[in-house]
Amino acid sequence: MKQTPETAFSHRHLLGIEGLSPIDITTILDLAGGYVDQSRRVHKTSDLLNGLTVINLFFENSTRTRTSFEAAAKRLGADVINMTVAASSIKKGETLIDTAMTLNAMHPDVLVVRHGNSGAVRLLSEKVDGAVINAGDGRHEHPTQALLDALTIRRRLGKIGGLTVAICGDVAHSRVARSNIQLLQTMGARVRLIAPPTLLPAKAERFGVEVFTDMREGLQDVDIVMMLRLQLERMQGAFVPSVREYFRFFGLDREKLSYAKPDALVMHPGPMNRGVEIDSELADDIDRSLIREQVEMGVAIRMACLDLLTRPLRETGAP
């Protein structure tokens, strides 16, 4: 029997790339392709999720991801509630479990969660009845970012398998890097990590990647250069001497990019620190940069995830 989105995706939650098969990933990417077309129409909304409620629960500040999830849910016709944690009972001492129980009593159909602690989203998923989507937890995972990156690559190059992708910068603190490593390898890509030793996870080779501490050596003949934000807010101590020196050795500019393939493409999950992780001119180069496309693909991927995770509810009337 031919696999379809209805038969190929059976996960109740989306907590990470870990545990997704190539068929699962392909199902999400294929479905998201149609939502790219919907988002480009003059009239962008449908009533697919009419009557369903999506709660965006963000314990960490976010503009890009939260807005993307909000746009995705509204374009599918869902009711959307954005919870501002800074003004919530959590600031008054309420525990994560109490918060989960309170939210569950409101009967949300999907809970989109970003939290600063790894594993917090999984804990919430065990306490609520609706579907849970991980919008980033600590240093653990950010699955929809990896999926939108994969969709961006596939739409531009027609494939993921067989490509060589260099993930560069603050790998040690990056949940985006972890999700991308898993997805890219699952789909048959070759992955390199490039960073100063202080910004590499311990024993990084155990991820099955190639590790470089020299930018020019690591970029040799790669197809995709995926830059990462320097996450100063997660650093305790001096991980880099200065941002100026960091850019000199590990910031992407045209000279360093020349070591990659002549048609190599550039990505960044945002928000960008221009002149720190990437040269501004290169970030805005429409021939080499996929950064704006990543933002567009983010809405489509999140529409696909909301669609797939609510299908059991829409088809049977129960979670």
Residue pairs with C-beta under 8 A, 6 or more apart in sequence:
1 7
3 23
3 27
5 27
5 30
5 31
5 307
5 308
5 311
6 311
8 23
8 24
8 26
8 27
9 24
9 27
9 28
9 308
11 19
11 20
11 24
11 309
12 131
12 309
12 312
12 319
13 125
13 131
13 132
13 133
13 134
13 309
14 131
14 132
14 133
14 134
14 143
14 144
14 305
14 309
15 121
15 122
15 125
15 132
15 134
15 141
15 143
16 134
16 140
16 141
16 143
16 179
16 182
17 25
17 141
17 143
17 146
17 147
17 179
17 182
17 183
17 186
18 141
18 182
20 143
20 183
20 186
21 186
22 186
22 187
25 147
25 150
25 183
25 186
25 187
27 308
28 147
28 301
28 304
28 305
28 308
29 147
29 150
29 151
29 154
29 301
29 304
31 304
31 307
31 308
32 147
32 151
32 297
32 300
32 301
32 303
32 304
33 151
33 155
33 300
35 75
35 299
35 300
35 301
35 303
35 304
35 307
36 155
36 296
36 297
36 300
38 44
38 46
38 75
38 300
38 303
39 75
39 296
39 299
39 300
39 303
44 75
45 74
45 75
45 76
45 77
46 75
46 76
46 77
47 77
48 76
48 77
48 307
48 314
49 73
49 76
49 77
49 78
49 109
49 306
49 307
49 310
49 314
50 77
50 78
51 79
52 78
52 79
52 109
52 110
52 310
52 313
52 314
53 78
53 79
53 80
53 81
53 106
53 107
53 108
53 109
53 110
54 69
54 73
54 78
54 79
54 80
54 81
54 108
54 109
54 110
54 111
54 112
54 306
55 80
55 81
55 82
55 83
55 103
55 106
55 108
55 110
55 111
55 112
56 66
56 69
56 70
56 80
56 81
56 82
56 83
56 112
56 135
57 83
57 85
57 99
57 103
57 111
57 112
57 113
57 114
58 65
58 66
58 82
58 83
58 85
58 113
58 114
58 135
59 85
59 90
59 113
59 114
59 115
59 116
59 120
60 114
60 115
60 116
60 136
62 114
62 135
62 136
63 271
64 270
64 271
64 295
64 298
65 114
65 135
65 136
65 144
65 145
65 298
66 82
66 112
66 114
66 135
68 295
68 298
68 299
68 302
69 112
69 133
69 135
69 302
70 80
70 82
71 299
71 302
72 299
72 300
72 302
72 303
72 305
72 306
73 80
73 110
73 302
73 306
74 80
75 299
75 303
76 303
76 306
76 307
78 109
78 110
78 306
81 108
85 91
88 94
88 99
89 98
89 99
89 102
90 96
90 99
94 102
96 120
96 123
96 124
97 123
97 127
100 123
100 124
100 127
100 128
101 127
103 111
103 128
104 127
104 128
104 129
104 130
107 129
107 130
108 128
108 130
109 130
109 131
109 310
109 313
110 130
110 131
110 132
110 133
110 306
110 309
110 310
111 124
111 128
111 130
111 131
111 132
111 133
112 132
112 133
112 135
113 120
113 121
113 124
113 132
113 133
113 134
113 135
113 137
114 135
114 136
114 137
115 121
115 124
115 136
115 137
115 138
116 137
116 138
117 137
117 138
118 137
118 138
118 139
118 140
119 137
119 138
119 140
120 137
120 138
121 132
121 134
121 135
121 137
122 134
122 137
124 132
125 132
129 319
130 313
130 319
131 309
131 310
131 313
131 319
133 143
133 144
133 302
133 305
133 306
133 309
134 141
134 142
134 143
134 144
135 142
135 144
136 142
136 145
136 175
137 175
138 175
139 172
139 173
139 174
139 175
139 178
139 234
140 175
140 178
141 175
141 178
141 179
142 175
142 176
142 178
142 179
142 269
143 179
144 298
144 301
144 302
144 305
145 176
145 179
145 180
145 269
145 298
146 176
146 179
146 180
146 182
146 183
146 184
147 183
147 301
147 305
148 294
148 297
148 298
148 300
148 301
148 302
149 180
149 183
149 226
149 267
149 269
149 294
149 297
150 160
150 183
150 184
150 187
151 297
151 300
151 301
152 267
152 290
152 293
152 294
152 297
153 160
153 163
153 165
153 224
153 265
153 267
153 290
154 160
155 293
155 297
156 265
156 290
156 293
157 163
157 223
157 265
160 184
160 187
160 188
160 189
161 187
161 188
161 189
162 188
162 189
162 190
163 184
163 189
163 190
163 223
163 224
164 189
164 190
164 191
164 192
164 221
164 222
164 223
164 224
165 180
165 184
165 189
165 190
165 191
165 192
165 222
165 223
165 224
165 226
166 191
166 192
166 193
166 194
166 218
166 219
166 222
166 224
166 225
166 226
166 260
167 177
167 180
167 181
167 191
167 192
167 193
167 194
167 226
167 228
168 193
168 194
168 195
168 215
168 218
168 219
168 225
168 226
168 227
168 228
168 250
168 252
169 194
169 195
169 199
169 227
169 228
169 229
169 230
169 250
169 277
170 195
170 199
170 228
170 229
170 230
170 231
170 239
171 177
171 193
171 195
171 199
171 200
171 201
171 204
171 228
172 195
172 198
172 199
172 200
172 201
172 239
173 199
173 231
173 234
173 235
174 228
174 229
174 231
176 228
176 269
177 193
177 228
180 191
180 226
181 191
181 193
181 207
181 209
184 191
185 191
185 208
185 209
190 210
191 207
191 208
191 209
191 210
192 209
192 210
192 211
192 212
192 218
192 222
193 200
193 204
193 207
193 209
193 210
193 211
193 212
193 218
194 212
194 213
194 214
194 215
194 218
194 219
194 250
195 213
195 250
196 213
196 239
196 240
196 246
196 249
196 250
197 213
198 239
198 240
199 239
199 240
200 211
200 213
201 207
204 211
205 211
210 218
212 218
215 249
215 250
215 252
215 256
215 259
216 256
216 259
217 259
219 225
219 256
219 257
219 259
219 260
219 264
220 259
220 260
221 259
221 260
221 261
222 260
222 261
222 264
223 260
223 261
223 264
223 265
224 264
224 265
224 266
224 267
225 252
225 257
225 260
225 264
225 265
225 266
225 267
226 267
226 268
227 252
227 266
227 267
227 268
227 272
227 277
227 278
228 268
228 269
228 277
229 268
229 269
229 270
229 271
229 272
229 273
229 277
230 240
230 243
230 246
230 273
230 276
230 277
240 246
243 273
243 276
246 276
247 275
247 276
247 277
250 277
251 275
251 276
251 277
251 278
251 279
252 266
252 277
252 278
252 279
252 282
253 278
253 279
253 282
254 279
254 281
254 282
257 264
257 266
257 282
257 288
264 288
265 288
265 289
265 290
266 278
266 282
266 283
266 285
266 288
266 289
266 290
266 291
267 289
267 290
267 291
267 294
268 277
268 278
268 283
268 291
268 294
269 294
270 291
270 294
270 295
272 278
272 283
272 291
274 280
274 283
282 288
282 289
283 289
283 291
286 292
312 318
312 319
313 319
